[in-house]
Amino acid sequence: MSNTALTPEQLHLDTLREYHWLTMDEDKSFDGLLRVVQTLTGASAVGVSVRSLDAVVYKTVLGPDELLDGRFLIHCETVIQSGETLRKPRYWGLPLQTPDGLVIGTLFALRQSGRWSKSFGPALESIATQIILTLEARRSEARLLEAKSELNLKSKDFNKENVATSSSNRNPAPNTQSQTQSPPQKNGMIFV
C-alpha cells in the first residue's frame, strides 16, 4: 500500500490496524518483556499504552490497577506527541516509534517510591525497540498473507483461462462443408 496519499491520522490508524491493535482490547504478547522491565527497574507497574482512535489507552499492564490514574495517561500522551522519553519521579515513558517515524504509543514504568537510575535507559530503549520489531513482524505477516491470497486468486483465474484455452486446442471445431468425393470413374466404371 502506498503511504504517500494518506493523512498522518490515516497512516496512524492503518499502522495500528496492521499491528492488530485496533481489533484487540489487550495485547498480552509483551508480558515477558514487561516482566524484564519490572525486574530491571523495580517498577511497581509497567505497561504499553497506545494512541487509539481518539484517546490514549493502556494496551497491557503488569502491576496493580490502583496505580494507574489519569495523570499517567497524560504523561503517555506527552511522550507520544513529543516523541521523547519522559522521566518523572514516579513515571518513565519511552516512545514506541515505527520505522515510518510514527510514535504510536509508549513503553512505561511506574514507581510508588524511590528514584530511577539513568543506567536503565539503554535497556529500556532496547525493549521498546523489541516491541516495535515484534509489531513489524505482525505487520509483515499480515501483508504476506494478503499477498498470498491475491496470488492464489490470480493463479485460479490463470488456471481457468489455461483450461479453457487448452480445451479449445484439443477439440478443433468441426468443418461444416461436405467433403464427400465420388470415387474415380473411367468409361462409366467405378474404381475403388
C-alpha positions in Angstrom: 0.0 0.0 0.0 1.3 3.5 -0.9 1.5 5.7 2.2 2.0 8.9 0.2 -1.7 9.8 -0.2 -2.6 9.2 3.4 -3.0 11.8 6.1 -1.0 11.3 9.3 -4.1 10.2 11.1 -5.0 7.7 8.4 -1.4 6.4 8.4 -1.5 6.1 12.2 -4.8 4.1 12.1 -3.6 1.9 9.2 -0.4 1.1 11.2 -2.5 0.2 14.3 -4.8 -1.9 12.1 -1.8 -3.8 10.6 -0.4 -4.3 14.1 -3.8 -5.8 15.1 -4.1 -3.1 17.8 -7.5 -1.8 16.7 -9.1 -5.2 16.9 -7.8 -6.5 20.3 -8.5 -5.0 23.7 -5.4 -6.2 25.4 -2.1 -7.4 24.0 -0.5 -9.8 26.4 2.2 -10.9 23.9 4.6 -8.3 25.5 4.2 -9.5 29.1 7.5 -11.3 29.0 9.3 -8.1 28.0 7.4 -6.2 30.6 8.5 -8.6 33.3 12.1 -7.9 32.3 11.4 -4.1 32.7 9.7 -4.7 36.0 12.6 -6.8 37.3 15.3 -4.5 36.0 13.8 -1.2 37.3 12.0 -2.4 40.4 8.9 -0.7 39.0 5.6 -1.3 40.7 3.7 -1.4 37.3 4.9 -1.5 33.7 2.9 -1.4 30.5 2.4 -0.4 27.0 0.0 2.4 26.0 -1.3 3.3 22.5 -2.9 6.3 21.0 -6.0 4.8 19.6 -8.8 6.4 17.6 -9.3 9.4 19.9 -7.6 8.6 23.2 -4.5 7.1 24.8 -5.3 3.7 26.4 -3.4 1.1 28.2 -2.8 -1.9 25.9 -1.2 -4.1 28.5 -0.1 -3.6 32.1 1.6 -5.7 34.7 1.1 -4.5 38.2 -1.7 -3.2 40.5 -4.5 -1.3 38.7 -4.9 1.2 41.5 -1.5 2.7 40.4 -3.0 3.6 37.0 -4.6 7.0 37.1 -5.3 9.7 34.6 -2.1 11.6 35.1 -0.1 8.7 33.7 -2.2 8.6 30.6 -1.4 12.4 30.3 2.3 11.5 30.6 1.9 8.9 27.9 0.2 11.4 25.6 3.1 13.8 26.2 5.6 11.1 25.2 3.5 10.3 22.1 3.2 13.9 21.0 6.8 14.8 21.6 8.4 11.5 20.6 10.8 12.0 23.5 11.5 9.9 26.6 9.9 11.4 29.7 11.2 10.7 33.2 9.3 11.9 36.2 9.7 10.8 39.9 7.0 8.1 39.5 6.8 7.7 35.7 9.3 6.7 33.0 7.9 6.6 29.5 9.6 5.8 26.2 8.1 6.4 22.7 7.2 3.4 20.6 8.3 4.7 17.2 7.7 2.7 14.0 10.3 2.6 11.1 8.0 5.1 9.3 8.6 7.6 12.1 5.2 7.3 13.7 5.0 7.4 17.5 2.1 5.0 18.2 2.4 4.6 21.9 4.7 4.2 24.9 6.6 1.7 27.0 6.2 3.0 30.5 7.1 2.1 34.1 5.6 3.4 37.3 7.0 3.6 40.8 5.5 4.2 44.2 8.7 5.3 45.7 12.4 5.6 45.1 14.4 7.0 42.2 15.0 5.9 38.7 18.6 5.1 37.7 19.7 6.6 34.4 21.5 3.4 33.7 18.1 1.7 32.9 17.8 3.9 29.8 19.7 1.8 27.2 18.0 -1.4 28.4 14.5 0.2 28.2 15.3 1.6 24.8 16.2 -1.9 23.6 13.0 -3.3 24.9 11.0 -0.5 23.3 12.8 -1.4 20.0 12.0 -5.1 20.5 8.3 -4.3 20.9 8.3 -2.4 17.6 10.2 -5.2 15.9 7.5 -7.7 17.1 4.8 -5.4 15.8 6.6 -5.0 12.5 6.8 -8.8 12.2 3.0 -8.9 12.7 2.6 -6.3 10.0 4.8 -8.2 7.6 2.9 -11.5 8.3 -0.4 -9.7 7.6 1.0 -8.3 4.3 2.4 -11.6 3.3 -0.9 -13.4 3.9 -2.7 -10.7 1.9 -0.3 -11.0 -1.0 -0.6 -14.8 -0.9 -4.4 -14.6 -1.0 -4.2 -12.2 -4.0 -1.7 -14.5 -5.7 -4.0 -17.5 -5.1 -6.9 -15.7 -6.7 -4.8 -14.7 -9.7 -3.5 -18.2 -10.0 -7.1 -19.6 -10.0 -8.1 -17.1 -12.8 -5.0 -18.0 -14.8 -5.7 -21.8 -14.4 -9.3 -21.3 -15.6 -8.1 -19.4 -18.7 -5.5 -22.1 -19.4 -8.0 -24.9 -19.1 -10.4 -23.1 -21.5 -7.6 -22.4 -24.0 -6.2 -26.0 -23.9 -9.7 -27.5 -24.3 -10.4 -25.5 -27.4 -7.0 -26.6 -28.8 -7.7 -30.3 -28.2 -11.2 -30.2 -29.8 -10.9 -28.3 -33.0 -14.2 -27.0 -34.4 -15.9 -29.4 -36.9 -15.8 -28.4 -40.6 -19.3 -27.7 -41.8 -18.6 -28.1 -45.5 -19.3 -31.5 -47.0 -16.1 -33.1 -48.3 -17.5 -36.2 -49.9 -15.9 -37.1 -53.2 -17.1 -39.5 -55.7 -14.8 -42.4 -56.4 -12.8 -42.0 -59.6 -14.6 -43.2 -62.8 -13.3 -44.2 -66.2 -15.5 -45.1 -69.1 -18.5 -45.4 -66.8 -16.7 -47.8 -64.5 -16.1 -47.0 -60.9 -12.6 -47.8 -59.5 -12.2 -48.2 -55.8 
